[in-house]
Amino acid sequence: QHYLRSYYIMSAADITISKSAGATGQEINAICIGSGRFLRSVLVPLLSSHAKPCVFQTRGRTFLDSFKDFDGNVDNNTPKLLTYPVDTVEFDGTTTTSDIEIYAAGTLGTADGRSQLMDNLVSKINFLTVIGVGVTEAGLQNATNQCMLDLTELLFKVYTRMSAATDILQC
């Protein structure tokens, strides 16, 4: 399934940041770990109506790669929004497709992707309202699972940044 609906402005190998997130992603204010159907169809649409979420896939990079154009290229000359389609079946049986905007996409499945989130993006974010976790129970079952290690590191990085700048977490 192809999620291409837009282009992006800043792209490293394992992260893509939308122009509308600010030059370095500083406007992002919600981080989602996981890119499964529940997160993409329920949590992210809710967040994108009130916040500027980014989505990081825990393993692999299919979600990130879905934002490449049909030739596999990044079009930095025509920066647009990062969006993906979500189908909703209405009460009368009709299907409505909505484009859901996110402000960055990445992967935690590589060292570069983890570094892009943990070391670069978190240090640039002006404030953070939500950290959403959309992984299976198996991913949360053991403290030594990579997802739990990533979540622990993210919470620590946010806490450390919050200690330095007391306004990063806004409720």
Salt bridges, closest charged atoms under 4 A:
ASP14 OD1 - ARG61 NH1 2.27
ASP65 OD1 - ARG61 NE 3.00
ASP65 OD1 - LYS68 NZ 3.90
ASP99 OD1 - ARG5 NE 3.30
ASP119 OD1 - LYS157 NZ 3.00
ASP150 OD1 - ARG114 NE 2.73
GLU153 OE1 - ARG114 NH2 2.23
